[in-house]
Amino acid sequence: MREDRRRSSQGDKVRQVGFHDSVLNRHVKLIPDMVVVEEAFRPHPDAARVSRVLRIDTDSEGFFSAG
């Protein structure tokens, strides 16, 4: 998904969201009134058990660490 930024004639920021819709097989552009973003990401409840079994390190948040 790609986000394009434009300004309205009043100078306020207008956010336009564009993406390819595979069902319609065309590019779609939307100007939403509101965008809701997930407040927090949490590791899967089984991540700690999987990390112990597979001996994969996790970070302080409980996510698998790269490296």
mmCIF file of the N, C-alpha and C atoms, coordinates in Angstrom:
data_MODEL
# 
_entry.id   MODEL 
# 
loop_
_atom_site.group_PDB 
_atom_site.id 
_atom_site.type_symbol 
_atom_site.label_atom_id 
_atom_site.label_alt_id 
_atom_site.label_comp_id 
_atom_site.label_asym_id 
_atom_site.label_entity_id 
_atom_site.label_seq_id 
_atom_site.pdbx_PDB_ins_code 
_atom_site.Cartn_x 
_atom_site.Cartn_y 
_atom_site.Cartn_z 
_atom_site.occupancy 
_atom_site.B_iso_or_equiv 
_atom_site.pdbx_formal_charge 
_atom_site.auth_seq_id 
_atom_site.auth_comp_id 
_atom_site.auth_asym_id 
_atom_site.auth_atom_id 
_atom_site.pdbx_PDB_model_num 
ATOM 1   N N  . MET A 1 1  ? 0.838   -1.166  0.000   1.00 0.00 ? 1  MET A N  1 
ATOM 2   C CA . MET A 1 1  ? 0.000   0.000   0.000   1.00 0.00 ? 1  MET A CA 1 
ATOM 3   C C  . MET A 1 1  ? 0.889   1.237   0.000   1.00 0.00 ? 1  MET A C  1 
ATOM 4   N N  . ARG A 1 2  ? 0.572   2.211   -0.805  1.00 0.00 ? 2  ARG A N  1 
ATOM 5   C CA . ARG A 1 2  ? 1.363   3.425   -0.908  1.00 0.00 ? 2  ARG A CA 1 
ATOM 6   C C  . ARG A 1 2  ? 0.511   4.615   -0.477  1.00 0.00 ? 2  ARG A C  1 
ATOM 7   N N  . GLU A 1 3  ? 1.120   5.547   0.194   1.00 0.00 ? 3  GLU A N  1 
ATOM 8   C CA . GLU A 1 3  ? 0.400   6.727   0.654   1.00 0.00 ? 3  GLU A CA 1 
ATOM 9   C C  . GLU A 1 3  ? 0.929   7.951   -0.076  1.00 0.00 ? 3  GLU A C  1 
ATOM 10  N N  . ASP A 1 4  ? 0.026   8.736   -0.689  1.00 0.00 ? 4  ASP A N  1 
ATOM 11  C CA . ASP A 1 4  ? 0.392   9.985   -1.336  1.00 0.00 ? 4  ASP A CA 1 
ATOM 12  C C  . ASP A 1 4  ? -0.120  11.121  -0.466  1.00 0.00 ? 4  ASP A C  1 
ATOM 13  N N  . ARG A 1 5  ? 0.665   12.196  -0.332  1.00 0.00 ? 5  ARG A N  1 
ATOM 14  C CA . ARG A 1 5  ? 0.231   13.337  0.471   1.00 0.00 ? 5  ARG A CA 1 
ATOM 15  C C  . ARG A 1 5  ? -0.051  14.514  -0.454  1.00 0.00 ? 5  ARG A C  1 
ATOM 16  N N  . ARG A 1 6  ? -1.181  15.190  -0.217  1.00 0.00 ? 6  ARG A N  1 
ATOM 17  C CA . ARG A 1 6  ? -1.540  16.378  -0.981  1.00 0.00 ? 6  ARG A CA 1 
ATOM 18  C C  . ARG A 1 6  ? -2.066  17.431  -0.028  1.00 0.00 ? 6  ARG A C  1 
ATOM 19  N N  . ARG A 1 7  ? -2.137  18.650  -0.486  1.00 0.00 ? 7  ARG A N  1 
ATOM 20  C CA . ARG A 1 7  ? -2.697  19.738  0.321   1.00 0.00 ? 7  ARG A CA 1 
ATOM 21  C C  . ARG A 1 7  ? -3.979  20.228  -0.345  1.00 0.00 ? 7  ARG A C  1 
ATOM 22  N N  . SER A 1 8  ? -4.969  20.551  0.493   1.00 0.00 ? 8  SER A N  1 
ATOM 23  C CA . SER A 1 8  ? -6.209  21.110  -0.039  1.00 0.00 ? 8  SER A CA 1 
ATOM 24  C C  . SER A 1 8  ? -6.019  22.597  -0.294  1.00 0.00 ? 8  SER A C  1 
ATOM 25  N N  . SER A 1 9  ? -7.017  23.230  -0.885  1.00 0.00 ? 9  SER A N  1 
ATOM 26  C CA . SER A 1 9  ? -6.909  24.660  -1.169  1.00 0.00 ? 9  SER A CA 1 
ATOM 27  C C  . SER A 1 9  ? -6.843  25.486  0.113   1.00 0.00 ? 9  SER A C  1 
ATOM 28  N N  . GLN A 1 10 ? -7.339  24.945  1.242   1.00 0.00 ? 10 GLN A N  1 
ATOM 29  C CA . GLN A 1 10 ? -7.267  25.646  2.511   1.00 0.00 ? 10 GLN A CA 1 
ATOM 30  C C  . GLN A 1 10 ? -5.912  25.464  3.188   1.00 0.00 ? 10 GLN A C  1 
ATOM 31  N N  . GLY A 1 11 ? -5.045  24.622  2.653   1.00 0.00 ? 11 GLY A N  1 
ATOM 32  C CA . GLY A 1 11 ? -3.727  24.412  3.231   1.00 0.00 ? 11 GLY A CA 1 
ATOM 33  C C  . GLY A 1 11 ? -3.673  23.252  4.211   1.00 0.00 ? 11 GLY A C  1 
ATOM 34  N N  . ASP A 1 12 ? -4.789  22.618  4.514   1.00 0.00 ? 12 ASP A N  1 
ATOM 35  C CA . ASP A 1 12 ? -4.791  21.462  5.417   1.00 0.00 ? 12 ASP A CA 1 
ATOM 36  C C  . ASP A 1 12 ? -4.264  20.243  4.670   1.00 0.00 ? 12 ASP A C  1 
ATOM 37  N N  . LYS A 1 13 ? -3.624  19.346  5.411   1.00 0.00 ? 13 LYS A N  1 
ATOM 38  C CA . LYS A 1 13 ? -3.118  18.128  4.783   1.00 0.00 ? 13 LYS A CA 1 
ATOM 39  C C  . LYS A 1 13 ? -4.280  17.188  4.462   1.00 0.00 ? 13 LYS A C  1 
ATOM 40  N N  . VAL A 1 14 ? -4.264  16.666  3.247   1.00 0.00 ? 14 VAL A N  1 
ATOM 41  C CA . VAL A 1 14 ? -5.235  15.662  2.822   1.00 0.00 ? 14 VAL A CA 1 
ATOM 42  C C  . VAL A 1 14 ? -4.436  14.414  2.502   1.00 0.00 ? 14 VAL A C  1 
ATOM 43  N N  . ARG A 1 15 ? -4.775  13.310  3.142   1.00 0.00 ? 15 ARG A N  1 
ATOM 44  C CA . ARG A 1 15 ? -4.052  12.069  2.889   1.00 0.00 ? 15 ARG A CA 1 
ATOM 45  C C  . ARG A 1 15 ? -4.837  11.212  1.911   1.00 0.00 ? 15 ARG A C  1 
ATOM 46  N N  . GLN A 1 16 ? -4.132  10.782  0.902   1.00 0.00 ? 16 GLN A N  1 
ATOM 47  C CA . GLN A 1 16 ? -4.727  9.926   -0.105  1.00 0.00 ? 16 GLN A CA 1 
ATOM 48  C C  . GLN A 1 16 ? -4.019  8.586   -0.046  1.00 0.00 ? 16 GLN A C  1 
ATOM 49  N N  . VAL A 1 17 ? -4.777  7.522   0.010   1.00 0.00 ? 17 VAL A N  1 
ATOM 50  C CA . VAL A 1 17 ? -4.218  6.184   0.090   1.00 0.00 ? 17 VAL A CA 1 
ATOM 51  C C  . VAL A 1 17 ? -4.492  5.472   -1.220  1.00 0.00 ? 17 VAL A C  1 
ATOM 52  N N  . GLY A 1 18 ? -3.448  4.942   -1.825  1.00 0.00 ? 18 GLY A N  1 
ATOM 53  C CA . GLY A 1 18 ? -3.604  4.218   -3.077  1.00 0.00 ? 18 GLY A CA 1 
ATOM 54  C C  . GLY A 1 18 ? -3.092  2.798   -2.963  1.00 0.00 ? 18 GLY A C  1 
ATOM 55  N N  . PHE A 1 19 ? -3.769  1.870   -3.630  1.00 0.00 ? 19 PHE A N  1 
ATOM 56  C CA . PHE A 1 19 ? -3.352  0.467   -3.596  1.00 0.00 ? 19 PHE A CA 1 
ATOM 57  C C  . PHE A 1 19 ? -3.915  -0.251  -4.811  1.00 0.00 ? 19 PHE A C  1 
ATOM 58  N N  . HIS A 1 20 ? -3.344  -1.392  -5.134  1.00 0.00 ? 20 HIS A N  1 
ATOM 59  C CA . HIS A 1 20 ? -3.839  -2.219  -6.231  1.00 0.00 ? 20 HIS A CA 1 
ATOM 60  C C  . HIS A 1 20 ? -4.847  -3.211  -5.674  1.00 0.00 ? 20 HIS A C  1 
ATOM 61  N N  . ASP A 1 21 ? -6.059  -3.201  -6.213  1.00 0.00 ? 21 ASP A N  1 
ATOM 62  C CA . ASP A 1 21 ? -7.100  -4.143  -5.805  1.00 0.00 ? 21 ASP A CA 1 
ATOM 63  C C  . ASP A 1 21 ? -7.052  -5.325  -6.760  1.00 0.00 ? 21 ASP A C  1 
ATOM 64  N N  . SER A 1 22 ? -6.684  -6.503  -6.239  1.00 0.00 ? 22 SER A N  1 
ATOM 65  C CA . SER A 1 22 ? -6.532  -7.678  -7.103  1.00 0.00 ? 22 SER A CA 1 
ATOM 66  C C  . SER A 1 22 ? -7.873  -8.220  -7.581  1.00 0.00 ? 22 SER A C  1 
ATOM 67  N N  . VAL A 1 23 ? -8.960  -7.938  -6.882  1.00 0.00 ? 23 VAL A N  1 
ATOM 68  C CA . VAL A 1 23 ? -10.286 -8.385  -7.321  1.00 0.00 ? 23 VAL A CA 1 
ATOM 69  C C  . VAL A 1 23 ? -10.757 -7.536  -8.504  1.00 0.00 ? 23 VAL A C  1 
ATOM 70  N N  . LEU A 1 24 ? -10.629 -6.221  -8.379  1.00 0.00 ? 24 LEU A N  1 
ATOM 71  C CA . LEU A 1 24 ? -11.008 -5.316  -9.470  1.00 0.00 ? 24 LEU A CA 1 
ATOM 72  C C  . LEU A 1 24 ? -9.947  -5.249  -10.556 1.00 0.00 ? 24 LEU A C  1 
ATOM 73  N N  . ASN A 1 25 ? -8.727  -5.693  -10.220 1.00 0.00 ? 25 ASN A N  1 
ATOM 74  C CA . ASN A 1 25 ? -7.577  -5.651  -11.116 1.00 0.00 ? 25 ASN A CA 1 
ATOM 75  C C  . ASN A 1 25 ? -7.302  -4.230  -11.610 1.00 0.00 ? 25 ASN A C  1 
ATOM 76  N N  . ARG A 1 26 ? -7.334  -3.287  -10.652 1.00 0.00 ? 26 ARG A N  1 
ATOM 77  C CA . ARG A 1 26 ? -7.025  -1.900  -10.990 1.00 0.00 ? 26 ARG A CA 1 
ATOM 78  C C  . ARG A 1 26 ? -6.531  -1.168  -9.749  1.00 0.00 ? 26 ARG A C  1 
ATOM 79  N N  . HIS A 1 27 ? -5.904  -0.031  -9.979  1.00 0.00 ? 27 HIS A N  1 
ATOM 80  C CA . HIS A 1 27 ? -5.412  0.805   -8.889  1.00 0.00 ? 27 HIS A CA 1 
ATOM 81  C C  . HIS A 1 27 ? -6.579  1.597   -8.311  1.00 0.00 ? 27 HIS A C  1 
ATOM 82  N N  . VAL A 1 28 ? -6.694  1.640   -6.997  1.00 0.00 ? 28 VAL A N  1 
ATOM 83  C CA . VAL A 1 28 ? -7.768  2.351   -6.314  1.00 0.00 ? 28 VAL A CA 1 
ATOM 84  C C  . VAL A 1 28 ? -7.151  3.427   -5.437  1.00 0.00 ? 28 VAL A C  1 
ATOM 85  N N  . LYS A 1 29 ? -7.754  4.618   -5.442  1.00 0.00 ? 29 LYS A N  1 
ATOM 86  C CA . LYS A 1 29 ? -7.307  5.714   -4.570  1.00 0.00 ? 29 LYS A CA 1 
ATOM 87  C C  . LYS A 1 29 ? -8.461  6.108   -3.664  1.00 0.00 ? 29 LYS A C  1 
ATOM 88  N N  . LEU A 1 30 ? -8.165  6.273   -2.383  1.00 0.00 ? 30 LEU A N  1 
ATOM 89  C CA . LEU A 1 30 ? -9.162  6.662   -1.401  1.00 0.00 ? 30 LEU A CA 1 
ATOM 90  C C  . LEU A 1 30 ? -8.679  7.883   -0.639  1.00 0.00 ? 30 LEU A C  1 
ATOM 91  N N  . ILE A 1 31 ? -9.606  8.741   -0.243  1.00 0.00 ? 31 ILE A N  1 
ATOM 92  C CA . ILE A 1 31 ? -9.305  9.845   0.659   1.00 0.00 ? 31 ILE A CA 1 
ATOM 93  C C  . ILE A 1 31 ? -10.162 9.605   1.906   1.00 0.00 ? 31 ILE A C  1 
ATOM 94  N N  . PRO A 1 32 ? -9.595  8.904   2.885   1.00 0.00 ? 32 PRO A N  1 
ATOM 95  C CA . PRO A 1 32 ? -10.391 8.535   4.061   1.00 0.00 ? 32 PRO A CA 1 
ATOM 96  C C  . PRO A 1 32 ? -10.601 9.706   5.009   1.00 0.00 ? 32 PRO A C  1 
ATOM 97  N N  . ASP A 1 33 ? -11.719 9.668   5.746   1.00 0.00 ? 33 ASP A N  1 
ATOM 98  C CA . ASP A 1 33 ? -11.976 10.654  6.793   1.00 0.00 ? 33 ASP A CA 1 
ATOM 99  C C  . ASP A 1 33 ? -11.109 10.371  8.013   1.00 0.00 ? 33 ASP A C  1 
ATOM 100 N N  . MET A 1 34 ? -10.825 9.091   8.226   1.00 0.00 ? 34 MET A N  1 
ATOM 101 C CA . MET A 1 34 ? -10.075 8.691   9.414   1.00 0.00 ? 34 MET A CA 1 
ATOM 102 C C  . MET A 1 34 ? -9.288  7.423   9.100   1.00 0.00 ? 34 MET A C  1 
ATOM 103 N N  . VAL A 1 35 ? -8.102  7.328   9.659   1.00 0.00 ? 35 VAL A N  1 
ATOM 104 C CA . VAL A 1 35 ? -7.294  6.117   9.533   1.00 0.00 ? 35 VAL A CA 1 
ATOM 105 C C  . VAL A 1 35 ? -7.056  5.589   10.935  1.00 0.00 ? 35 VAL A C  1 
ATOM 106 N N  . VAL A 1 36 ? -7.412  4.327   11.165  1.00 0.00 ? 36 VAL A N  1 
ATOM 107 C CA . VAL A 1 36 ? -7.238  3.710   12.473  1.00 0.00 ? 36 VAL A CA 1 
ATOM 108 C C  . VAL A 1 36 ? -6.006  2.827   12.426  1.00 0.00 ? 36 VAL A C  1 
ATOM 109 N N  . VAL A 1 37 ? -5.102  3.035   13.376  1.00 0.00 ? 37 VAL A N  1 
ATOM 110 C CA . VAL A 1 37 ? -3.852  2.294   13.433  1.00 0.00 ? 37 VAL A CA 1 
ATOM 111 C C  . VAL A 1 37 ? -3.846  1.456   14.702  1.00 0.00 ? 37 VAL A C  1 
ATOM 112 N N  . GLU A 1 38 ? -3.370  0.229   14.596  1.00 0.00 ? 38 GLU A N  1 
ATOM 113 C CA . GLU A 1 38 ? -3.255  -0.642  15.764  1.00 0.00 ? 38 GLU A CA 1 
ATOM 114 C C  . GLU A 1 38 ? -2.418  0.044   16.818  1.00 0.00 ? 38 GLU A C  1 
ATOM 115 N N  . GLU A 1 39 ? -2.908  0.068   18.027  1.00 0.00 ? 39 GLU A N  1 
ATOM 116 C CA . GLU A 1 39 ? -2.223  0.790   19.104  1.00 0.00 ? 39 GLU A CA 1 
ATOM 117 C C  . GLU A 1 39 ? -0.915  0.129   19.516  1.00 0.00 ? 39 GLU A C  1 
ATOM 118 N N  . ALA A 1 40 ? -0.930  -1.170  19.644  1.00 0.00 ? 40 ALA A N  1 
ATOM 119 C CA . ALA A 1 40 ? 0.282   -1.855  20.101  1.00 0.00 ? 40 ALA A CA 1 
ATOM 120 C C  . ALA A 1 40 ? 0.364   -3.245  19.480  1.00 0.00 ? 40 ALA A C  1 
ATOM 121 N N  . PHE A 1 41 ? 1.572   -3.649  19.169  1.00 0.00 ? 41 PHE A N  1 
ATOM 122 C CA . PHE A 1 41 ? 1.807   -5.005  18.691  1.00 0.00 ? 41 PHE A CA 1 
ATOM 123 C C  . PHE A 1 41 ? 2.308   -5.830  19.861  1.00 0.00 ? 41 PHE A C  1 
ATOM 124 N N  . ARG A 1 42 ? 1.817   -7.031  19.969  1.00 0.00 ? 42 ARG A N  1 
ATOM 125 C CA . ARG A 1 42 ? 2.247   -7.938  21.031  1.00 0.00 ? 42 ARG A CA 1 
ATOM 126 C C  . ARG A 1 42 ? 2.691   -9.252  20.404  1.00 0.00 ? 42 ARG A C  1 
ATOM 127 N N  . PRO A 1 43 ? 3.678   -9.897  20.998  1.00 0.00 ? 43 PRO A N  1 
ATOM 128 C CA . PRO A 1 43 ? 4.087   -11.200 20.459  1.00 0.00 ? 43 PRO A CA 1 
ATOM 129 C C  . PRO A 1 43 ? 2.982   -12.235 20.675  1.00 0.00 ? 43 PRO A C  1 
ATOM 130 N N  . HIS A 1 44 ? 2.983   -13.255 19.851  1.00 0.00 ? 44 HIS A N  1 
ATOM 131 C CA . HIS A 1 44 ? 2.004   -14.337 19.983  1.00 0.00 ? 44 HIS A CA 1 
ATOM 132 C C  . HIS A 1 44 ? 2.161   -14.973 21.357  1.00 0.00 ? 44 HIS A C  1 
ATOM 133 N N  . PRO A 1 45 ? 1.071   -15.381 21.987  1.00 0.00 ? 45 PRO A N  1 
ATOM 134 C CA . PRO A 1 45 ? 1.167   -15.994 23.318  1.00 0.00 ? 45 PRO A CA 1 
ATOM 135 C C  . PRO A 1 45 ? 2.096   -17.210 23.387  1.00 0.00 ? 45 PRO A C  1 
ATOM 136 N N  . ASP A 1 46 ? 2.250   -17.933 22.281  1.00 0.00 ? 46 ASP A N  1 
ATOM 137 C CA . ASP A 1 46 ? 3.116   -19.119 22.273  1.00 0.00 ? 46 ASP A CA 1 
ATOM 138 C C  . ASP A 1 46 ? 4.564   -18.800 21.916  1.00 0.00 ? 46 ASP A C  1 
ATOM 139 N N  . ALA A 1 47 ? 4.900   -17.535 21.695  1.00 0.00 ? 47 ALA A N  1 
ATOM 140 C CA . ALA A 1 47 ? 6.248   -17.172 21.249  1.00 0.00 ? 47 ALA A CA 1 
ATOM 141 C C  . ALA A 1 47 ? 7.321   -17.590 22.250  1.00 0.00 ? 47 ALA A C  1 
ATOM 142 N N  . ALA A 1 48 ? 7.065   -17.428 23.530  1.00 0.00 ? 48 ALA A N  1 
ATOM 143 C CA . ALA A 1 48 ? 8.066   -17.792 24.537  1.00 0.00 ? 48 ALA A CA 1 
ATOM 144 C C  . ALA A 1 48 ? 8.340   -19.300 24.515  1.00 0.00 ? 48 ALA A C  1 
ATOM 145 N N  . ARG A 1 49 ? 7.287   -20.085 24.401  1.00 0.00 ? 49 ARG A N  1 
ATOM 146 C CA . ARG A 1 49 ? 7.451   -21.546 24.374  1.00 0.00 ? 49 ARG A CA 1 
ATOM 147 C C  . ARG A 1 49 ? 8.184   -21.971 23.105  1.00 0.00 ? 49 ARG A C  1 
ATOM 148 N N  . VAL A 1 50 ? 7.821   -21.400 21.980  1.00 0.00 ? 50 VAL A N  1 
ATOM 149 C CA . VAL A 1 50 ? 8.473   -21.734 20.707  1.00 0.00 ? 50 VAL A CA 1 
ATOM 150 C C  . VAL A 1 50 ? 9.946   -21.341 20.759  1.00 0.00 ? 50 VAL A C  1 
ATOM 151 N N  . SER A 1 51 ? 10.241  -20.177 21.342  1.00 0.00 ? 51 SER A N  1 
ATOM 152 C CA . SER A 1 51 ? 11.645  -19.751 21.412  1.00 0.00 ? 51 SER A CA 1 
ATOM 153 C C  . SER A 1 51 ? 12.476  -20.698 22.268  1.00 0.00 ? 51 SER A C  1 
ATOM 154 N N  . ARG A 1 52 ? 11.891  -21.239 23.337  1.00 0.00 ? 52 ARG A N  1 
ATOM 155 C CA . ARG A 1 52 ? 12.632  -22.205 24.170  1.00 0.00 ? 52 ARG A CA 1 
ATOM 156 C C  . ARG A 1 52 ? 12.853  -23.516 23.427  1.00 0.00 ? 52 ARG A C  1 
ATOM 157 N N  . VAL A 1 53 ? 11.820  -24.012 22.767  1.00 0.00 ? 53 VAL A N  1 
ATOM 158 C CA . VAL A 1 53 ? 11.917  -25.291 22.053  1.00 0.00 ? 53 VAL A CA 1 
ATOM 159 C C  . VAL A 1 53 ? 12.917  -25.202 20.905  1.00 0.00 ? 53 VAL A C  1 
ATOM 160 N N  . LEU A 1 54 ? 12.854  -24.108 20.134  1.00 0.00 ? 54 LEU A N  1 
ATOM 161 C CA . LEU A 1 54 ? 13.723  -23.958 18.964  1.00 0.00 ? 54 LEU A CA 1 
ATOM 162 C C  . LEU A 1 54 ? 15.029  -23.232 19.269  1.00 0.00 ? 54 LEU A C  1 
ATOM 163 N N  . ARG A 1 55 ? 15.197  -22.822 20.528  1.00 0.00 ? 55 ARG A N  1 
ATOM 164 C CA . ARG A 1 55 ? 16.387  -22.092 20.958  1.00 0.00 ? 55 ARG A CA 1 
ATOM 165 C C  . ARG A 1 55 ? 16.623  -20.831 20.131  1.00 0.00 ? 55 ARG A C  1 
ATOM 166 N N  . ILE A 1 56 ? 15.560  -20.057 20.018  1.00 0.00 ? 56 ILE A N  1 
ATOM 167 C CA . ILE A 1 56 ? 15.613  -18.778 19.305  1.00 0.00 ? 56 ILE A CA 1 
ATOM 168 C C  . ILE A 1 56 ? 15.564  -17.676 20.349  1.00 0.00 ? 56 ILE A C  1 
ATOM 169 N N  . ASP A 1 57 ? 16.457  -16.704 20.242  1.00 0.00 ? 57 ASP A N  1 
ATOM 170 C CA . ASP A 1 57 ? 16.468  -15.585 21.175  1.00 0.00 ? 57 ASP A CA 1 
ATOM 171 C C  . ASP A 1 57 ? 15.266  -14.681 20.956  1.00 0.00 ? 57 ASP A C  1 
ATOM 172 N N  . THR A 1 58 ? 14.812  -14.051 22.044  1.00 0.00 ? 58 THR A N  1 
ATOM 173 C CA . THR A 1 58 ? 13.763  -13.045 21.964  1.00 0.00 ? 58 THR A CA 1 
ATOM 174 C C  . THR A 1 58 ? 14.287  -11.744 22.552  1.00 0.00 ? 58 THR A C  1 
ATOM 175 N N  . ASP A 1 59 ? 13.673  -10.654 22.137  1.00 0.00 ? 59 ASP A N  1 
ATOM 176 C CA . ASP A 1 59 ? 14.079  -9.359  22.688  1.00 0.00 ? 59 ASP A CA 1 
ATOM 177 C C  . ASP A 1 59 ? 13.338  -9.100  24.001  1.00 0.00 ? 59 ASP A C  1 
ATOM 178 N N  . SER A 1 60 ? 13.533  -7.935  24.578  1.00 0.00 ? 60 SER A N  1 
ATOM 179 C CA . SER A 1 60 ? 12.930  -7.627  25.871  1.00 0.00 ? 60 SER A CA 1 
ATOM 180 C C  . SER A 1 60 ? 11.405  -7.544  25.818  1.00 0.00 ? 60 SER A C  1 
ATOM 181 N N  . GLU A 1 61 ? 10.857  -7.374  24.608  1.00 0.00 ? 61 GLU A N  1 
ATOM 182 C CA . GLU A 1 61 ? 9.403   -7.296  24.427  1.00 0.00 ? 61 GLU A CA 1 
ATOM 183 C C  . GLU A 1 61 ? 8.790   -8.681  24.242  1.00 0.00 ? 61 GLU A C  1 
ATOM 184 N N  . GLY A 1 62 ? 9.622   -9.690  23.955  1.00 0.00 ? 62 GLY A N  1 
ATOM 185 C CA . GLY A 1 62 ? 9.115   -11.040 23.729  1.00 0.00 ? 62 GLY A CA 1 
ATOM 186 C C  . GLY A 1 62 ? 9.025   -11.448 22.266  1.00 0.00 ? 62 GLY A C  1 
ATOM 187 N N  . PHE A 1 63 ? 9.489   -10.575 21.363  1.00 0.00 ? 63 PHE A N  1 
ATOM 188 C CA . PHE A 1 63 ? 9.502   -10.902 19.945  1.00 0.00 ? 63 PHE A CA 1 
ATOM 189 C C  . PHE A 1 63 ? 10.785  -11.645 19.590  1.00 0.00 ? 63 PHE A C  1 
ATOM 190 N N  . PHE A 1 64 ? 10.723  -12.493 18.554  1.00 0.00 ? 64 PHE A N  1 
ATOM 191 C CA . PHE A 1 64 ? 11.929  -13.176 18.093  1.00 0.00 ? 64 PHE A CA 1 
ATOM 192 C C  . PHE A 1 64 ? 12.927  -12.112 17.643  1.00 0.00 ? 64 PHE A C  1 
ATOM 193 N N  . SER A 1 65 ? 14.192  -12.281 18.037  1.00 0.00 ? 65 SER A N  1 
ATOM 194 C CA . SER A 1 65 ? 15.187  -11.285 17.638  1.00 0.00 ? 65 SER A CA 1 
ATOM 195 C C  . SER A 1 65 ? 15.970  -11.771 16.442  1.00 0.00 ? 65 SER A C  1 
ATOM 196 N N  . ALA A 1 66 ? 16.312  -10.827 15.596  1.00 0.00 ? 66 ALA A N  1 
ATOM 197 C CA . ALA A 1 66 ? 17.107  -11.140 14.399  1.00 0.00 ? 66 ALA A CA 1 
ATOM 198 C C  . ALA A 1 66 ? 18.572  -11.117 14.789  1.00 0.00 ? 66 ALA A C  1 
ATOM 199 N N  . GLY A 1 67 ? 19.206  -12.226 14.607  1.00 0.00 ? 67 GLY A N  1 
ATOM 200 C CA . GLY A 1 67 ? 20.633  -12.218 14.891  1.00 0.00 ? 67 GLY A CA 1 
ATOM 201 C C  . GLY A 1 67 ? 21.008  -13.243 15.820  1.00 0.00 ? 67 GLY A C  1 
# 
